[in-house]
């Protein structure tokens, strides 16, 4: 396996969390670390809580719609199987 691309939608998420950039960034950084990827940084876009964590192995991106309790995630890695994207999603879902 050369890479893994996981696209996930979570419904019924706490609306306050979906509008808290700092909390979301902390959760995403924890998820990236749990997956075995190497965190480099993050950047937020001005609309709602959209964010990207750039990792050495590619990216984790999210977009939220707090009014619907909805978050959409896109986690892509190309580390040859050394990163466990499913573990990252487990951490995000737990939080």
N, CA, C and O atoms as a GROMACS GRO file, in nm:
protein
  380
    1UNK      N    1   0.084  -0.117   0.000
    1UNK     CA    2   0.000   0.000   0.000
    1UNK      C    3   0.089   0.124   0.000
    1UNK      O    4   0.178   0.137   0.084
    2UNK      N    5   0.064   0.213  -0.093
    2UNK     CA    6   0.142   0.337  -0.100
    2UNK      C    7   0.079   0.449  -0.019
    2UNK      O    8   0.150   0.537   0.030
    3UNK      N    9  -0.052   0.448  -0.004
    3UNK     CA   10  -0.119   0.556   0.068
    3UNK      C   11  -0.255   0.513   0.117
    3UNK      O   12  -0.303   0.404   0.086
    4UNK      N   13  -0.317   0.600   0.192
    4UNK     CA   14  -0.450   0.574   0.247
    4UNK      C   15  -0.526   0.705   0.241
    4UNK      O   16  -0.477   0.809   0.284
    5UNK      N   17  -0.649   0.700   0.187
    5UNK     CA   18  -0.732   0.819   0.179
    5UNK      C   19  -0.865   0.787   0.246
    5UNK      O   20  -0.940   0.701   0.200
    6UNK      N   21  -0.893   0.858   0.355
    6UNK     CA   22  -1.014   0.835   0.432
    6UNK      C   23  -1.096   0.963   0.431
    6UNK      O   24  -1.048   1.069   0.470
    7UNK      N   25  -1.220   0.952   0.387
    7UNK     CA   26  -1.313   1.065   0.389
    7UNK      C   27  -1.430   1.023   0.476
    7UNK      O   28  -1.495   0.921   0.449
    8UNK      N   29  -1.459   1.102   0.581
    8UNK     CA   30  -1.559   1.064   0.680
    8UNK      C   31  -1.648   1.183   0.711
    8UNK      O   32  -1.602   1.297   0.718
    9UNK      N   33  -1.777   1.156   0.731
    9UNK     CA   34  -1.872   1.256   0.780
    9UNK      C   35  -1.926   1.208   0.913
    9UNK      O   36  -1.973   1.095   0.924
   10UNK      N   37  -1.921   1.294   1.015
   10UNK     CA   38  -1.979   1.264   1.146
   10UNK      C   39  -2.101   1.354   1.166
   10UNK      O   40  -2.094   1.474   1.142
   11UNK      N   41  -2.211   1.295   1.209
   11UNK     CA   42  -2.334   1.369   1.239
   11UNK      C   43  -2.360   1.366   1.389
   11UNK      O   44  -2.312   1.276   1.458
   12UNK      N   45  -2.435   1.462   1.438
   12UNK     CA   46  -2.473   1.465   1.579
   12UNK      C   47  -2.360   1.510   1.670
   12UNK      O   48  -2.358   1.475   1.788
   13UNK      N   49  -2.266   1.587   1.617
   13UNK     CA   50  -2.152   1.635   1.693
   13UNK      C   51  -2.193   1.757   1.776
   13UNK      O   52  -2.278   1.836   1.734
   14UNK      N   53  -2.133   1.773   1.894
   14UNK     CA   54  -2.159   1.888   1.980
   14UNK      C   55  -2.137   2.017   1.902
   14UNK      O   56  -2.029   2.040   1.848
   15UNK      N   57  -2.240   2.102   1.897
   15UNK     CA   58  -2.234   2.224   1.816
   15UNK      C   59  -2.131   2.324   1.868
   15UNK      O   60  -2.067   2.394   1.789
   16UNK      N   61  -2.115   2.332   2.000
   16UNK     CA   62  -2.015   2.424   2.055
   16UNK      C   63  -1.874   2.382   2.014
   16UNK      O   64  -1.791   2.468   1.982
   17UNK      N   65  -1.847   2.253   2.016
   17UNK     CA   66  -1.716   2.203   1.974
   17UNK      C   67  -1.689   2.237   1.828
   17UNK      O   68  -1.576   2.272   1.793
   18UNK      N   69  -1.790   2.227   1.744
   18UNK     CA   70  -1.771   2.251   1.601
   18UNK      C   71  -1.743   2.397   1.568
   18UNK      O   72  -1.707   2.429   1.455
   19UNK      N   73  -1.758   2.486   1.667
   19UNK     CA   74  -1.732   2.628   1.646
   19UNK      C   75  -1.613   2.676   1.729
   19UNK      O   76  -1.594   2.796   1.746
   20UNK      N   77  -1.532   2.582   1.780
   20UNK     CA   78  -1.418   2.613   1.866
   20UNK      C   79  -1.289   2.573   1.796
   20UNK      O   80  -1.248   2.457   1.802
   21UNK      N   81  -1.225   2.669   1.729
   21UNK     CA   82  -1.104   2.641   1.650
   21UNK      C   83  -0.993   2.579   1.735
   21UNK      O   84  -0.928   2.484   1.691
   22UNK      N   85  -0.972   2.631   1.855
   22UNK     CA   86  -0.863   2.580   1.939
   22UNK      C   87  -0.887   2.436   1.981
   22UNK      O   88  -0.795   2.354   1.977
   23UNK      N   89  -1.010   2.404   2.020
   23UNK     CA   90  -1.041   2.266   2.060
   23UNK      C   91  -1.029   2.170   1.943
   23UNK      O   92  -0.975   2.060   1.957
   24UNK      N   93  -1.078   2.211   1.826
   24UNK     CA   94  -1.069   2.125   1.707
   24UNK      C   95  -0.923   2.101   1.668
   24UNK      O   96  -0.885   1.989   1.636
   25UNK      N   97  -0.842   2.207   1.671
   25UNK     CA   98  -0.700   2.191   1.636
   25UNK      C   99  -0.632   2.095   1.732
   25UNK      O  100  -0.551   2.013   1.690
   26UNK      N  101  -0.664   2.104   1.862
   26UNK     CA  102  -0.603   2.015   1.960
   26UNK      C  103  -0.644   1.870   1.934
   26UNK      O  104  -0.560   1.780   1.943
   27UNK      N  105  -0.771   1.847   1.903
   27UNK     CA  106  -0.818   1.712   1.872
   27UNK      C  107  -0.750   1.658   1.748
   27UNK      O  108  -0.706   1.543   1.746
   28UNK      N  109  -0.741   1.738   1.644
   28UNK     CA  110  -0.680   1.693   1.518
   28UNK      C  111  -0.532   1.664   1.536
   28UNK      O  112  -0.480   1.569   1.479
   29UNK      N  113  -0.463   1.746   1.616
   29UNK     CA  114  -0.322   1.722   1.642
   29UNK      C  115  -0.303   1.592   1.720
   29UNK      O  116  -0.210   1.516   1.694
   30UNK      N  117  -0.390   1.568   1.816
   30UNK     CA  118  -0.385   1.442   1.891
   30UNK      C  119  -0.409   1.322   1.799
   30UNK      O  120  -0.342   1.220   1.810
   31UNK      N  121  -0.505   1.337   1.708
   31UNK     CA  122  -0.537   1.228   1.614
   31UNK      C  123  -0.419   1.200   1.522
   31UNK      O  124  -0.386   1.084   1.498
   32UNK      N  125  -0.356   1.304   1.471
   32UNK     CA  126  -0.241   1.288   1.383
   32UNK      C  127  -0.128   1.216   1.457
   32UNK      O  128  -0.066   1.125   1.402
   33UNK      N  129  -0.102   1.256   1.582
   33UNK     CA  130   0.004   1.190   1.660
   33UNK      C  131  -0.030   1.044   1.686
   33UNK      O  132   0.057   0.957   1.677
   34UNK      N  133  -0.156   1.016   1.718
   34UNK     CA  134  -0.198   0.878   1.746
   34UNK      C  135  -0.184   0.789   1.623
   34UNK      O  136  -0.163   0.668   1.635
   35UNK      N  137  -0.196   0.848   1.505
   35UNK     CA  138  -0.188   0.770   1.381
   35UNK      C  139  -0.044   0.738   1.343
   35UNK      O  140  -0.020   0.654   1.257
   36UNK      N  141   0.052   0.806   1.405
   36UNK     CA  142   0.192   0.783   1.372
   36UNK      C  143   0.247   0.878   1.268
   36UNK      O  144   0.361   0.864   1.225
   37UNK      N  145   0.166   0.977   1.228
   37UNK     CA  146   0.211   1.076   1.129
   37UNK      C  147   0.293   1.184   1.201
   37UNK      O  148   0.299   1.187   1.324
   38UNK      N  149   0.356   1.270   1.123
   38UNK     CA  150   0.443   1.374   1.177
   38UNK      C  151   0.380   1.510   1.155
   38UNK      O  152   0.370   1.556   1.041
   39UNK      N  153   0.339   1.574   1.262
   39UNK     CA  154   0.271   1.703   1.257
   39UNK      C  155   0.367   1.815   1.219
   39UNK      O  156   0.476   1.825   1.275
   40UNK      N  157   0.327   1.900   1.125
   40UNK     CA  158   0.408   2.015   1.085
   40UNK      C  159   0.342   2.148   1.121
   40UNK      O  160   0.413   2.241   1.159
   41UNK      N  161   0.211   2.159   1.110
   41UNK     CA  162   0.144   2.286   1.137
   41UNK      C  163  -0.002   2.280   1.099
   41UNK      O  164  -0.050   2.179   1.048
   42UNK      N  165  -0.072   2.389   1.124
   42UNK     CA  166  -0.213   2.397   1.085
   42UNK      C  167  -0.249   2.538   1.045
   42UNK      O  168  -0.182   2.634   1.083
   43UNK      N  169  -0.357   2.550   0.967
   43UNK     CA  170  -0.404   2.679   0.919
   43UNK      C  171  -0.555   2.674   0.914
   43UNK      O  172  -0.613   2.577   0.867
   44UNK      N  173  -0.620   2.780   0.962
   44UNK     CA  174  -0.766   2.788   0.958
   44UNK      C  175  -0.810   2.887   0.850
   44UNK      O  176  -0.747   2.990   0.830
   45UNK      N  177  -0.916   2.855   0.783
   45UNK     CA  178  -0.978   2.944   0.687
   45UNK      C  179  -1.079   3.032   0.763
   45UNK      O  180  -1.124   2.992   0.870
   46UNK      N  181  -1.116   3.146   0.710
   46UNK     CA  182  -1.202   3.238   0.784
   46UNK      C  183  -1.350   3.196   0.796
   46UNK      O  184  -1.422   3.251   0.879
   47UNK      N  185  -1.395   3.103   0.717
   47UNK     CA  186  -1.536   3.066   0.718
   47UNK      C  187  -1.562   2.946   0.806
   47UNK      O  188  -1.505   2.839   0.784
   48UNK      N  189  -1.647   2.962   0.905
   48UNK     CA  190  -1.683   2.857   1.000
   48UNK      C  191  -1.555   2.802   1.063
   48UNK      O  192  -1.463   2.878   1.092
   49UNK      N  193  -1.549   2.673   1.084
   49UNK     CA  194  -1.428   2.611   1.138
   49UNK      C  195  -1.372   2.514   1.037
   49UNK      O  196  -1.381   2.392   1.055
   50UNK      N  197  -1.316   2.566   0.933
   50UNK     CA  198  -1.245   2.483   0.837
   50UNK      C  199  -1.098   2.487   0.874
   50UNK      O  200  -1.045   2.593   0.908
   51UNK      N  201  -1.032   2.373   0.868
   51UNK     CA  202  -0.892   2.372   0.902
   51UNK      C  203  -0.815   2.266   0.829
   51UNK      O  204  -0.872   2.170   0.776
   52UNK      N  205  -0.686   2.283   0.827
   52UNK     CA  206  -0.597   2.186   0.765
   52UNK      C  207  -0.476   2.170   0.855
   52UNK      O  208  -0.417   2.268   0.900
   53UNK      N  209  -0.441   2.046   0.881
   53UNK     CA  210  -0.315   2.016   0.946
   53UNK      C  211  -0.226   1.955   0.839
   53UNK      O  212  -0.255   1.847   0.786
   54UNK      N  213  -0.120   2.023   0.809
   54UNK     CA  214  -0.022   1.972   0.713
   54UNK      C  215   0.073   1.881   0.789
   54UNK      O  216   0.136   1.923   0.886
   55UNK      N  217   0.082   1.756   0.746
   55UNK     CA  218   0.172   1.660   0.810
   55UNK      C  219   0.278   1.619   0.709
   55UNK      O  220   0.262   1.639   0.589
   56UNK      N  221   0.386   1.563   0.758
   56UNK     CA  222   0.494   1.522   0.669
   56UNK      C  223   0.446   1.420   0.566
   56UNK      O  224   0.504   1.408   0.458
   57UNK      N  225   0.341   1.348   0.599
   57UNK     CA  226   0.290   1.242   0.512
   57UNK      C  227   0.171   1.286   0.427
   57UNK      O  228   0.123   1.206   0.347
   58UNK      N  229   0.122   1.408   0.439
   58UNK     CA  230   0.018   1.470   0.357
   58UNK      C  231  -0.068   1.564   0.439
   58UNK      O  232  -0.019   1.670   0.479
   59UNK      N  233  -0.198   1.531   0.466
   59UNK     CA  234  -0.285   1.629   0.532
   59UNK      C  235  -0.405   1.565   0.603
   59UNK      O  236  -0.446   1.453   0.574
   60UNK      N  237  -0.459   1.642   0.698
   60UNK     CA  238  -0.588   1.616   0.760
   60UNK      C  239  -0.665   1.746   0.750
   60UNK      O  240  -0.621   1.848   0.802
   61UNK      N  241  -0.779   1.742   0.684
   61UNK     CA  242  -0.862   1.863   0.666
   61UNK      C  243  -1.000   1.839   0.725
   61UNK      O  244  -1.051   1.727   0.724
   62UNK      N  245  -1.061   1.948   0.776
   62UNK     CA  246  -1.197   1.937   0.828
   62UNK      C  247  -1.276   2.063   0.796
   62UNK      O  248  -1.221   2.172   0.781
   63UNK      N  249  -1.407   2.045   0.788
   63UNK     CA  250  -1.502   2.153   0.763
   63UNK      C  251  -1.623   2.125   0.850
   63UNK      O  252  -1.674   2.013   0.854
   64UNK      N  253  -1.671   2.229   0.919
   64UNK     CA  254  -1.782   2.209   1.011
   64UNK      C  255  -1.903   2.294   0.973
   64UNK      O  256  -1.890   2.402   0.914
   65UNK      N  257  -2.017   2.244   1.009
   65UNK     CA  258  -2.145   2.314   1.000
   65UNK      C  259  -2.211   2.300   1.137
   65UNK      O  260  -2.293   2.210   1.158
   66UNK      N  261  -2.175   2.389   1.233
   66UNK     CA  262  -2.227   2.376   1.368
   66UNK      C  263  -2.380   2.376   1.375
   66UNK      O  264  -2.438   2.307   1.458
   67UNK      N  265  -2.444   2.452   1.288
   67UNK     CA  266  -2.590   2.458   1.290
   67UNK      C  267  -2.656   2.324   1.259
   67UNK      O  268  -2.774   2.305   1.286
   68UNK      N  269  -2.579   2.232   1.201
   68UNK     CA  270  -2.630   2.098   1.168
   68UNK      C  271  -2.562   1.988   1.250
   68UNK      O  272  -2.592   1.870   1.232
   69UNK      N  273  -2.472   2.027   1.341
   69UNK     CA  274  -2.399   1.926   1.420
   69UNK      C  275  -2.316   1.834   1.332
   69UNK      O  276  -2.309   1.714   1.358
   70UNK      N  277  -2.252   1.889   1.227
   70UNK     CA  278  -2.189   1.810   1.122
   70UNK      C  279  -2.042   1.851   1.102
   70UNK      O  280  -2.010   1.970   1.101
   71UNK      N  281  -1.956   1.752   1.087
   71UNK     CA  282  -1.816   1.776   1.050
   71UNK      C  283  -1.777   1.677   0.941
   71UNK      O  284  -1.814   1.560   0.948
   72UNK      N  285  -1.705   1.724   0.842
   72UNK     CA  286  -1.656   1.641   0.734
   72UNK      C  287  -1.503   1.640   0.740
   72UNK      O  288  -1.440   1.745   0.754
   73UNK      N  289  -1.443   1.521   0.730
   73UNK     CA  290  -1.298   1.505   0.742
   73UNK      C  291  -1.238   1.443   0.616
   73UNK      O  292  -1.302   1.361   0.550
   74UNK      N  293  -1.118   1.483   0.585
   74UNK     CA  294  -1.043   1.426   0.474
   74UNK      C  295  -0.900   1.404   0.524
   74UNK      O  296  -0.827   1.500   0.548
   75UNK      N  297  -0.862   1.277   0.539
   75UNK     CA  298  -0.728   1.243   0.589
   75UNK      C  299  -0.658   1.160   0.483
   75UNK      O  300  -0.701   1.049   0.451
   76UNK      N  301  -0.550   1.215   0.429
   76UNK     CA  302  -0.476   1.143   0.326
   76UNK      C  303  -0.330   1.128   0.370
   76UNK      O  304  -0.268   1.224   0.415
   77UNK      N  305  -0.277   1.008   0.357
   77UNK     CA  306  -0.136   0.984   0.384
   77UNK      C  307  -0.075   0.903   0.270
   77UNK      O  308  -0.144   0.827   0.203
   78UNK      N  309   0.052   0.921   0.250
   78UNK     CA  310   0.123   0.843   0.147
   78UNK      C  311   0.253   0.788   0.203
   78UNK      O  312   0.357   0.793   0.138
   79UNK      N  313   0.244   0.736   0.324
   79UNK     CA  314   0.365   0.692   0.393
   79UNK      C  315   0.396   0.544   0.376
   79UNK      O  316   0.478   0.490   0.450
   80UNK      N  317   0.332   0.479   0.282
   80UNK     CA  318   0.361   0.337   0.260
   80UNK      C  319   0.308   0.247   0.369
   80UNK      O  320   0.362   0.139   0.392
   81UNK      N  321   0.204   0.290   0.438
   81UNK     CA  322   0.144   0.207   0.542
   81UNK      C  323   0.198   0.230   0.682
   81UNK      O  324   0.160   0.159   0.774
   82UNK      N  325   0.286   0.330   0.699
   82UNK     CA  326   0.342   0.358   0.832
   82UNK      C  327   0.253   0.445   0.919
   82UNK      O  328   0.280   0.461   1.038
   83UNK      N  329   0.147   0.501   0.862
   83UNK     CA  330   0.054   0.585   0.935
   83UNK      C  331  -0.081   0.514   0.940
   83UNK      O  332  -0.128   0.463   0.839
   84UNK      N  333  -0.143   0.512   1.057
   84UNK     CA  334  -0.271   0.444   1.077
   84UNK      C  335  -0.384   0.548   1.082
   84UNK      O  336  -0.417   0.599   1.189
   85UNK      N  337  -0.441   0.578   0.967
   85UNK     CA  338  -0.548   0.676   0.957
   85UNK      C  339  -0.672   0.637   1.036
   85UNK      O  340  -0.742   0.724   1.087
   86UNK      N  341  -0.699   0.509   1.046
   86UNK     CA  342  -0.815   0.462   1.121
   86UNK      C  343  -0.798   0.497   1.269
   86UNK      O  344  -0.895   0.534   1.335
   87UNK      N  345  -0.677   0.485   1.322
   87UNK     CA  346  -0.652   0.523   1.461
   87UNK      C  347  -0.679   0.671   1.482
   87UNK      O  348  -0.735   0.711   1.584
   88UNK      N  349  -0.641   0.753   1.386
   88UNK     CA  350  -0.669   0.897   1.395
   88UNK      C  351  -0.820   0.922   1.403
   88UNK      O  352  -0.865   1.004   1.483
   89UNK      N  353  -0.897   0.852   1.321
   89UNK     CA  354  -1.042   0.869   1.323
   89UNK      C  355  -1.102   0.820   1.455
   89UNK      O  356  -1.200   0.877   1.503
   90UNK      N  357  -1.046   0.715   1.513
   90UNK     CA  358  -1.090   0.667   1.644
   90UNK      C  359  -1.076   0.779   1.748
   90UNK      O  360  -1.167   0.802   1.828
   91UNK      N  361  -0.961   0.846   1.747
   91UNK     CA  362  -0.937   0.955   1.842
   91UNK      C  363  -1.038   1.067   1.822
   91UNK      O  364  -1.093   1.118   1.918
   92UNK      N  365  -1.061   1.106   1.698
   92UNK     CA  366  -1.154   1.214   1.668
   92UNK      C  367  -1.295   1.175   1.713
   92UNK      O  368  -1.365   1.255   1.775
   93UNK      N  369  -1.336   1.055   1.683
   93UNK     CA  370  -1.471   1.011   1.722
   93UNK      C  371  -1.485   1.004   1.874
   93UNK      O  372  -1.591   1.038   1.927
   94UNK      N  373  -1.381   0.962   1.945
   94UNK     CA  374  -1.386   0.957   2.091
   94UNK      C  375  -1.405   1.095   2.152
   94UNK      O  376  -1.475   1.110   2.252
   95UNK      N  377  -1.344   1.196   2.090
   95UNK     CA  378  -1.352   1.333   2.141
   95UNK      C  379  -1.483   1.398   2.105
   95UNK      O  380  -1.507   1.514   2.140
   0.00000   0.00000   0.00000
